[in-house]
Amino acid sequence: MLKDRAVTDIMLAVPDLQGRLLGKTFNAPVFLERMTDGAEMCSYVLATDVDMTPLDGFDFTGWEQGFGDFLVTPDLDNVRMLPYRPGTAVVFGTPVHDDGTAVEVAPRRMLETQIERLHELGYVVKVGVESEFVLYTDGPSGRTPAWGEQLDYGLQHPPKVSDVFRHLADAMRDVGIVHEAIKTESAAGQTEVTFAYGEALKACDDYAVFRHLIRDIAGRHSMVPGFMAAPETGVGSGLHLHVSLWTERDESGFAHHRGQELPPLMLRAVAGLLSALPHMGPLYAPTPNSYKRYQPHSFAPVRYSWGFDHRGCAIRVTGHGDGTHLEVRLAGADANVYLALAAYLAAMAHGLEEELSPRPTCDGDAYQDRASIPLYADLAEALQHFEHSTIAQCLLGKDVVRHYAHAARAELAWYRTHVTDMERQRGIR
C-alpha cells in the first residue's frame, strides 16, 4: 500500500505515556527509500507529562542522558489511510535501543509483552473497547458541553452534534475501524463509542487512531473532546475493556451457558485481576482526577469486586455462550488503553499461572460490599502500593515499574504545586 502513488505522506506514530499518537510526518518517497528500517525520534516522547513537559529522572532518558534519540521501526503490516487527509497513511512504530532491543517501557510494547505471555500459556486475547468522553463547544464564554440536557439513549441530537457523529462514523469506516455504536450519555456533552470485539493489539491501535480522529473531526466543528475520568463533580467517564481468552483453534475459554458453573479458566482470570490489580493502579488510573470518578452509586466501582451483569462491580461477567467475557470497569477516560490492558492481562496471567481462586461474587449492592478490597483514595496511595510491590515488579518488570512510578510522582508534584480555579473560587470571597 505504501508504494501506491496515492500515498504522499507517512505519519510514523508512537503511542506516548498518555496514549496519544506522537511522531513525524514523512515525505513518502523519502521514507520508503531511506527509512523502512526505522527513523530517529527524541526519546522524550516516552518521558513527558500531559502538557508535553519533558520529565527528568527516568532510567533510559533525561537531561543526564541529553534526551537523545531512539530508533523507531515501522510496522509495515499495520498501515491505515486517513480519510480526511488525502494521501496520508498512518504507520505504528516500535521504539528500539541502540542494540536493537525494544524499549520495554513503551506502552504498546508493554501490551505486546503481556499478549505474548498469554500466548505462551496457550491463549489468544480478544478485546472490545467502550469509550466515554465529553464533547465541548468552543465559544466566547469558553468551553461548554455541546449540549446540556439529558440525552442518554437519545436518537435526536443538536444538528452540529449529529454532524460530528456522522463525520466520525464515516471516518472510522474509511480508516478500517469497526465501531458498533455511537450514543449520547446522561451527562452534559457525554458521548459513548463502542468498538467491535477483536484481536487485542488491533483493538487498542484502533482506539488510539479513533482518539486522533475525534480530535481532528471535532475541531473542524469548533468542538473539542475531553477525556477526563471526572470531567465535572459527580460525573464520570470510563474506558471499559471487555476481555476474553481464546484457544488457537478459536474456541472461547470463557464460554458459559446459564445454569452451568463458570469455566475454571475464567475463575482463575478473575482471581488474578482481584489479586494483582490493587498493585498496578497508576497504569489504569494515572492522574489525581482518576480517583474522583470512583464514587458510590455512580456506575464506577469503589471496590475490587466482581459479579454477574453487575455494573457496580470492578469486574462484570457478561455475555452468553461463546460471547461470555469480563468487562473490567476500572479505567477512566484518562487512561492509556495500552497500559490499562497490559495491567489487566498481566493480572489475568498471574491468576492462571498461580491457579488462583476468586472470592465469592457480589450479589447485592457492590458499594456496600465489605468483603471486597476498597479502591485507593488517590494517586499517592496507589503509587505507594505500586512502586514497592513485588507482584507488580514480577509481572511487569522492575524497569517498567520504576518508569511509571516516576511518571506518577511527576503528576502528583504538578497537582501539589498548581493552584486551581476551584481553590480561587472558594478562597476569594
C-alpha positions, -999 to +999 in steps of 0.1 A: +000+000+000+028+025+009+043+022-026+009+033-041+014+066-058-017+079-040+003+078-007+022+111-005+028+114+033+035+088+060+028+095+097+051+073+118+033+072+151+043+061+186+018+060+215+031+081+243+026+077+281-009+092+278-019+071+248-016+099+223+000+093+189+032+113+186+057+111+157+067+126+124+050+130+090+075+119+064+075+126+026+065+091+014+092+086-013+120+097+012+106+074+039+104+044+015+139+050+002+157+056+035+136+047+065+119+014+061+143+000+088+134+029+111+137+066+118+151+085+148+129+103+173+137+121+205+133+097+234+114+123+253+082+111+235+082+085+263+091+109+290+066+138+291+035+147+310+001+156+295+014+191+288+044+177+268+068+189+295+100+169+294+103+150+327+138+144+341+150+114+361+139+084+340+163+055+338+166+054+300+164+091+292+165+126+308+188+156+310+216+135+322+214+114+290+207+145+269+173+133+258+189+115+229+173+097+200+160+062+198+152+043+166+115+038+157+110+007+135+077+008+114+051-019+115+046-020+077+018-046+081-002-021+101-010+008+076-041+030+077-051+058+053-065+089+069-097+098+050-098+135+058-061+139+049-058+127+013-026+108+006-017+104+042-010+070+058-005+062+095+021+036+104+026+025+140+062+023+152+082+004+178+109+023+197+142+003+200+175+008+218+209+011+200+214-027+204+181-034+185+161-045+216+127-030+222+122-002+247+102-022+272+086+008+289+069+019+256+031+014+262+025-005+230+055-028+237+042-034+273+009-047+259+027-069+233+047-084+261+016-094+280-002-107+249+029-129+242+029-141+278-007-153+275+001-168+241+028-189+257+001-201+281-019-212+250-044-183+247-053-155+223-066-123+238-097-107+223-109-072+234-137-048+229-133-011+238-161+010+253-151+047+254-168+076+271-158+113+267-174+147+268-178+169+237-172+206+243-180+236+222-156+265+219-174+298+223-170+334+236-175+323+272-150+294+269-156+257+266-190+244+275-206+210+269-220+206+234-255+200+249-268+205+284-300+183+286-302+147+295-298+128+262-290+092+274-300+068+246-314+098+227-319+094+190-323+131+183-293+155+188-284+191+180-276+194+143-240+203+149-235+172+172-252+150+146-227+163+120-198+154+142-212+119+149-218+113+111-184+125+101-168+104+128-186+073+118-177+078+081-140+084+090-138+053+112-153+032+084-129+047+058-099+041+081-109+005+088-121+009+124-153-012+130-174+006+156-206-009+170-224+023+181-222+060+190-246+072+217-252+101+239-250+095+277-267+110+307-243+139+315-240+171+295-219+166+264-211+130+273-207+105+244-200+068+242-184+050+213-182+012+214-159-008+191-162-043+176-146-072+195-114-085+181-076-091+185-062-072+214-034-052+199-055-041+169-084-031+192-060-008+211-045+005+179-080+012+166-088+031+198-056+052+195-064+062+159-100+069+170-087+094+196-067+110+168-097+111+145-122+126+170-098+154+179-094+164+143-131+160+133-145+178+164-120+206+158-134+211+123-168+218+140-153+242+167-156+214+193-130+195+214-133+161+231-124+159+267-110+126+280-112+132+318-122+105+342-142+130+362-150+160+339-174+175+365-182+169+401-205+138+401-198+129+365-176+100+355-163+089+320-150+054+318-128+033+294-143-001+299-124-030+284-142-062+275-118-091+276-118-129+269-093-156+263-095-180+233-076-210+222-055-210+190-084-231+175-106-200+180-126-216+208-136-194+237-120-203+271-147-183+288-178-199+271-206-202+295-243-211+294-269-203+321-272-230+347-236-241+344-206-233+365-182-207+352-152-222+334-121-227+356-101-205+331-124-175+338-124-181+375-086-180+376-085-149+354-109-132+377-089-142+407-057-128+391-075-095+384-087-092+420-053-102+434-029-082+412-048-050+401-045-033+435-008-034+429-010-016+395-033+014+400-012+041+382-014+021+350-052+023+347-059+053+370-029+076+361-040+110+374-054+126+406-086+132+386-089+094+380-098+088+416-126+114+417-146+091+393-148+064+419-179+074+438-208+054+453-237+046+430-220+063+401-217+032+378-179+034+386-165+009+411-153+018+446-141-018+455-123-046+438-154-067+434-169-090+407-204-101+398-227-113+372-240-085+349-233-061+378-224-025+368-214-016+403-185-041+404-150-035+391-153-068+371-185-077+354-192-111+339-214-105+309-225-121+276-237-156+268-222-187+252-190-180+233-197-143+239-192-146+276-164-122+287-151-100+315-158-063+315-132-045+335-146-012+346-117+003+365-101+026+339-114+061+333-114+081+301-079+095+310-063+060+309-038+049+283-056+019+267-023+001+262-012+005+298-046-004+312-049-036+291-013-045+298-021-044+336-053-064+331-036-091+311-006-093+334-031-098+363-050-125+344-018-143+336-009-142+372-042-159+381-036-186+355+000-193+364-007-194+402-041-213+397-058-187+420-094-189+431-116-158+434-135-146+464-173-150+462-193-128+437-211-097+449-248-104+447-261-072+463-251-035+464-215-035+453-209-002+470-217-018+504-197-050+498-174-050+528-159-084+517-141-067+488-109-045+490-117-008+486-100+011+458-073+035+468-084+070+477-060+088+455-030+085+432-005+089+461-019+059+478-020+039+446+016+049+438+029+037+472+014+002+466+026+001+430+063+011+433+070-011+463+050-041+450+069-073+443+038-086+424+039-056+400+077-060+396+074-097+388+045-092+364+057-061+346+095-059+353+114-036+376+123-011+348+086-007+339+075-002+375+102+024+381+093+043+349+056+046+356+062+053+393+084+082+383+057+095+359+031+092+387+053+111+411+057+139+385+019+141+380+014+144+418+041+171+420+023+191+394-010+189+413+006+197+446+021+230+433-005+244+410-035+265+422-068+255+407-098+276+397-119+259+424-094+270+451-097+306+438-135+304+438-135+291+474-107+313+487-116+347+472-149+359+488 
